[in-house]
Amino acid sequence: MPDRNCVALIAHDQKKDDMVDFVRRHQDWFSRWRIIATGTTGGRILETCPQLDITRVKSGPLGGDQQIGALIATGEVGMLIFFVDALTAMPHDVDVKALMRLASVYDIPMALNRATAEIMMNVN
């Protein structure tokens, strides 16, 4: 059973600023969650929201997407907010697809853009 108190945050390339702004605007909501983020995304969020408790894994292309996928598979992540930069080539596209597949297989809520993330936040 997934840990419904843990959310994973990932933002690729040009979507990092969007993720930082999104988390900043919703700090109260995120303060109630255990947060796991890929390295660069987590670091950028911590610069803006230092009061949040964020566990950082490796940067996405260096294995962070895979680490979060493993945490989904072991039930340690209950929600994924993943801002994908669909207009930028991703050399680690297979990692991205594997992560999305695991979120689907383990039936956890997954948002790939800001609008869907905000809907998920209103449900949880």
C-alpha positions as CSV (number, residue, x, y, z in Angstrom):
1,M,0.0,0.0,0.0
2,P,1.5,3.4,-1.0
3,D,2.5,5.9,1.7
4,R,-0.3,8.4,1.2
5,N,1.7,10.9,3.2
6,C,4.6,11.1,0.8
7,V,4.7,13.1,-2.4
8,A,7.5,13.0,-5.0
9,L,8.4,16.1,-7.0
10,I,10.3,16.2,-10.3
11,A,10.6,19.0,-12.8
12,H,12.6,18.7,-16.0
13,D,14.6,21.4,-17.8
14,Q,12.5,24.5,-18.4
15,K,9.8,23.4,-15.9
16,K,11.9,23.8,-12.8
17,D,10.9,27.4,-12.4
18,D,7.2,26.4,-12.7
19,M,7.7,23.7,-10.0
20,V,9.4,26.1,-7.6
21,D,6.6,28.7,-8.1
22,F,4.0,26.0,-7.7
23,V,5.4,24.7,-4.4
24,R,6.0,28.3,-3.1
25,R,2.3,29.1,-3.8
26,H,1.2,26.0,-2.0
27,Q,3.7,25.8,0.9
28,D,1.0,25.2,3.5
29,W,-0.3,22.2,1.7
30,F,3.2,20.8,1.1
31,S,4.2,21.4,4.7
32,R,1.8,18.5,5.7
33,W,3.6,16.0,3.4
34,R,6.8,14.1,3.4
35,I,8.5,15.3,0.2
36,I,11.0,13.4,-2.0
37,A,12.5,15.3,-4.9
38,T,15.1,14.8,-7.6
39,G,18.4,16.6,-6.8
40,T,18.2,19.8,-8.7
41,T,14.5,20.3,-8.3
42,G,14.7,19.7,-4.6
43,G,17.6,22.1,-4.2
44,R,15.8,24.8,-6.1
45,I,12.7,24.3,-4.0
46,L,14.7,24.4,-0.7
47,E,16.3,27.7,-1.8
48,T,12.8,29.3,-2.0
49,C,11.0,27.2,0.8
50,P,13.7,26.3,3.3
51,Q,11.1,25.4,6.0
52,L,9.9,22.3,3.9
53,D,11.3,18.9,4.8
54,I,12.6,17.6,1.5
55,T,14.6,14.4,1.0
56,R,16.7,14.7,-2.2
57,V,17.7,11.9,-4.4
58,K,20.0,12.1,-7.4
59,S,19.4,14.4,-10.3
60,G,16.9,12.8,-12.8
61,P,19.3,12.0,-15.6
62,L,21.8,10.6,-13.1
63,G,19.4,8.1,-11.6
64,G,16.9,10.2,-9.6
65,D,13.9,9.3,-11.7
66,Q,14.8,5.6,-11.2
67,Q,15.2,6.1,-7.5
68,I,11.8,7.6,-7.2
69,G,10.4,4.8,-9.3
70,A,11.9,2.3,-6.9
71,L,10.3,4.2,-4.0
72,I,6.9,4.0,-5.8
73,A,7.5,0.2,-6.2
74,T,8.3,-0.3,-2.5
75,G,5.2,1.8,-1.4
76,E,7.2,4.7,0.0
77,V,5.6,7.3,-2.4
78,G,1.9,7.8,-2.6
79,M,1.7,10.7,-5.1
80,L,3.8,12.0,-8.0
81,I,3.9,15.5,-9.3
82,F,6.1,15.4,-12.4
83,F,6.4,18.6,-14.5
84,V,7.7,17.2,-17.8
85,D,9.2,19.6,-20.3
86,A,7.5,18.2,-23.4
87,L,9.3,20.7,-25.7
88,T,12.8,19.7,-24.8
89,A,14.6,16.6,-26.0
90,M,15.2,14.2,-23.1
91,P,18.2,11.9,-23.5
92,H,16.8,10.0,-20.4
93,D,13.3,9.5,-22.1
94,V,13.3,5.8,-21.2
95,D,13.7,6.7,-17.5
96,V,10.8,9.1,-17.7
97,K,8.6,6.5,-19.4
98,A,9.6,3.9,-16.8
99,L,8.7,6.2,-13.9
100,M,5.3,7.0,-15.5
101,R,4.7,3.3,-16.0
102,L,5.4,2.5,-12.4
103,A,3.1,5.2,-11.2
104,S,0.4,3.7,-13.3
105,V,1.2,0.1,-12.3
106,Y,1.1,0.9,-8.6
107,D,-2.0,3.1,-9.1
108,I,-0.7,6.3,-7.4
109,P,-2.0,9.7,-8.4
110,M,0.3,11.3,-10.9
111,A,0.2,14.9,-12.3
112,L,2.2,15.8,-15.3
113,N,1.3,19.5,-15.3
114,R,0.2,22.3,-13.0
115,A,-3.5,22.1,-13.6
116,T,-3.7,18.4,-12.8
117,A,-1.5,18.9,-9.7
118,E,-3.9,21.5,-8.4
119,I,-6.8,19.2,-8.9
120,M,-5.0,16.4,-7.0
121,M,-4.2,18.8,-4.2
122,N,-7.9,19.6,-3.7
123,V,-8.7,15.9,-3.4
124,N,-6.0,15.1,-0.9
